[in-house]
Amino acid sequence: MVQIPERPAPGAPPVRINLYSDTQTRPSAAMKAAMMEAELGDEQHGDDPTVHALCDRMAALLGKEAAVFLPSGTMANVIAVNVHCRNGDEVLAHETAHILTSEAGTHAAIAGVQIHPLRGPRGMFDADALRAAIRPRSRHSPEQTLLEIEQTANIGGGAVWPLATLTELTGIARDHGWSTHMDGARLMNACVAAGIPAAEMCAGFDSVWLDFTKGLGAPLGAVLAGSQEFIDRAWRWKQRLGGSMRQAGICAAACLYALDNNVDRLAEDHANAKALAAGLRQIEGVVVEEPDTNLVFFDPTGAGMAPAALQAALRGEGIAVSGLGGRLRACTHLDVDAPMIEAALGTIRRLLRG
Ligand SMILES: *Cc1c(COP(=O)(O)O)cnc(C)c1O
């Protein structure tokens, strides 16, 4: 029997400091007010003006012809892979990519593709690794048709792919006639950290999506963008997967609010992540990866506590962190401020000393 521990353990204290994930942000009062005031229509029917406003704005932000509103980022990946690939094709992606590790095998189940796992530090790979993965064109080889990149690389520690690397990789893809897709769940974190506009960051990609439920703080929604032809085909998949909605403008309004209010402030999350990493590094034996953005991966084993043991002890003190890829992950976001980071550090120090 698989374990699906998706309810709080009975008797667990309430979470005071939530470093578990930026997905756990709550919509603010002002965001909720914007949702209440949204003009609505039937999204599936093309009649929701707030959804149109969001899609137009996202197409412009991402420098693409068109965009489509979706319930989740996972659906954006599923749709993109289905539009770009045929049954039996091969997708090239990092071995830690969300499409490979965290989407319940959907790309095998629904698109019928296999994913070639590429290696490299911090969730990224370089041109040499990509070239080494190119298969000979023969009737024995699967057809390689899609390059997928995650900006930022989640399990890679929220690492930001340098624009020059992206340009080199998409150039190789173009030379081989592959399509290119960017999983931009945390794209705005990358753009804020690197000081590069989103349209420039994804210029080499045929499709890209942004998640509004990570650091941007909306309750649901992702927007997938690409050429008009790509989006027309994406819409058929959205319908096919049950992703067409009705008065979705109530959620699109939260996304518009997030674009206006929650993008520039991601810099605060990055500063909090750096402060957390610096504090953790001062604890003897703790191995900390330097964060580019809002994800801090650390391993307390050298300080005498296994990651899972520290995670459980912290949870007992009302502090939530996640376990990912054999380490602990602390994620900063708009519901975490600098005093909470200090408080979390104090508790971690005490638990590791005790
Ligand atoms: C969260 C996430 C997704 C999936 O988005 P959902 O909105 O949770 O479906 C995909 N890729 C990455 C890198 C993510 O962090």
The ligand as a Tripos MOL2 file, in Angstrom:
@<TRIPOS>MOLECULE
LIG
   15    15     1     0     0
SMALL
NO_CHARGES

@<TRIPOS>ATOM
      1 C1          5.4240   23.3440   -8.7450 C.3       1 LIG1
      2 C2          6.1670   22.9730   -9.9700 C.ar      1 LIG1
      3 C3          5.5160   22.4090  -11.0730 C.ar      1 LIG1
      4 C4          4.0550   22.0270  -11.0570 C.3       1 LIG1
      5 O1          3.2060   23.0940  -10.8490 O.3       1 LIG1
      6 P1          1.7900   22.8310  -10.1300 P.3       1 LIG1
      7 O2          1.1420   24.1700  -10.2580 O.co2     1 LIG1
      8 O3          2.0850   22.4120   -8.7450 O.co2     1 LIG1
      9 O4          1.0910   21.7790  -10.9070 O.co2     1 LIG1
     10 C5          6.2690   22.1310  -12.1850 C.ar      1 LIG1
     11 N1          7.5780   22.4060  -12.2360 N.ar      1 LIG1
     12 C6          8.2350   22.9460  -11.2020 C.ar      1 LIG1
     13 C7          9.6810   23.2420  -11.3220 C.3       1 LIG1
     14 C8          7.5560   23.2330  -10.0240 C.ar      1 LIG1
     15 O5          8.2250   23.7370   -8.9920 O.3       1 LIG1
@<TRIPOS>BOND
     1     1     2 1
     2     2     3 ar
     3     2    14 ar
     4     3     4 1
     5     3    10 ar
     6     4     5 1
     7     5     6 1
     8     6     7 2
     9     6     8 1
    10     6     9 1
    11    10    11 ar
    12    11    12 ar
    13    12    13 1
    14    12    14 ar
    15    14    15 1
@<TRIPOS>SUBSTRUCTURE
     1 LIG1         1 GROUP 0 **** ****
